[in-house]
Amino acid sequence: MKKLGYSLVAFTLISFAIRNLNSVASGKLWKEKLFPTAISDQFKLIGEAVNEPGYDIWGSSPVRDENGKLHLFCARWPSSIPFDIGWRFNSEIAHYIAEHPEGPFEFVEVVA
């Protein structure tokens, strides 16, 4: 009886895999059936928030003020300094402002 039960389970799994082979191979089954859709799947990349020549920029934090303007605070350091040293020892916190989340963001000041 045990052998029959194991055979039935194996047969069910194999037939499921065969029926869904295309979906499994494409990853469609994995995304759609096993995991719920993440909200990030609905996002669309529209570009960088800030691209300032001469600086590497990392870790931005946006804040909307009472007038609806967006203030972006991020770490930056000169591009001429390697990442590991620049990020740890030469970072400054830069403040940028934009009217819309899509930008364009304009540099305002270094705050720290």
RAGI-V788629 format. One record per pair of residues at least 4 apart in sequence whose C-alpha atoms are under 7 Angstrom apart, sorted by the first residue. I is the first residue (numbers start at 1). J is the second residue. D is the distance in whole Angstrom. If there is no record, write none. Layout:
BEGIN
I;J;D + I;J;D
END
This chain:
BEGIN
1;5;6 + 2;6;6 + 3;7;6 + 4;8;6 + 5;9;6 + 6;10;6 + 7;11;6 + 8;12;6 + 9;13;6 + 10;14;6 + 11;15;6 + 12;16;6 + 13;17;6 + 14;18;6 + 15;19;6 + 16;20;6 + 17;21;6 + 20;24;6 + 21;25;6 + 22;26;6 + 23;27;6 + 23;28;5 + 23;29;5 + 24;28;6 + 24;29;5 + 24;30;6 + 27;31;6 + 28;32;6 + 29;33;5 + 29;34;7 + 30;34;5 + 30;35;7 + 31;35;5 + 32;36;7 + 32;37;7 + 37;41;7 + 49;102;7 + 49;103;6 + 49;105;7 + 50;105;6 + 54;78;6 + 54;79;5 + 55;76;6 + 55;77;5 + 55;78;4 + 55;79;5 + 56;76;6 + 56;77;6 + 56;78;6 + 56;79;5 + 57;74;7 + 57;75;6 + 57;76;4 + 57;77;7 + 58;74;6 + 58;75;5 + 58;76;6 + 59;74;6 + 59;75;6 + 60;72;6 + 60;73;6 + 60;74;4 + 61;72;6 + 61;73;5 + 61;74;6 + 62;70;6 + 62;71;6 + 62;72;4 + 62;73;6 + 63;70;6 + 63;71;5 + 63;72;6 + 64;68;6 + 64;69;6 + 64;70;4 + 64;71;6 + 65;69;6 + 65;70;6 + 69;97;7 + 69;98;6 + 69;99;5 + 69;100;7 + 70;97;6 + 70;98;5 + 70;99;6 + 70;100;7 + 70;101;7 + 71;95;7 + 71;96;6 + 71;97;5 + 71;98;7 + 72;95;6 + 72;96;5 + 72;97;6 + 73;93;6 + 73;94;6 + 73;95;5 + 73;96;6 + 74;93;5 + 74;94;5 + 74;95;7 + 75;91;6 + 75;92;6 + 75;93;5 + 75;94;6 + 76;91;5 + 76;92;6 + 76;93;6 + 76;94;7 + 77;86;6 + 77;87;7 + 77;90;6 + 77;91;5 + 77;92;6 + 81;85;7 + 81;86;5 + 82;86;6 + 83;87;6 + 84;88;6 + 85;89;6 + 86;90;5 + 86;91;6 + 87;91;5 + 92;110;7 + 92;112;6 + 93;110;6 + 93;111;6 + 93;112;5 + 94;109;6 + 94;110;4 + 94;111;6 + 95;107;6 + 95;108;6 + 95;109;5 + 95;110;6 + 95;111;7 + 96;105;6 + 96;106;5 + 96;107;4 + 96;108;5 + 97;105;5 + 97;106;5 + 97;107;7 + 97;108;7 + 98;103;5 + 98;104;6 + 98;105;5 + 98;106;6 + 99;103;7
END
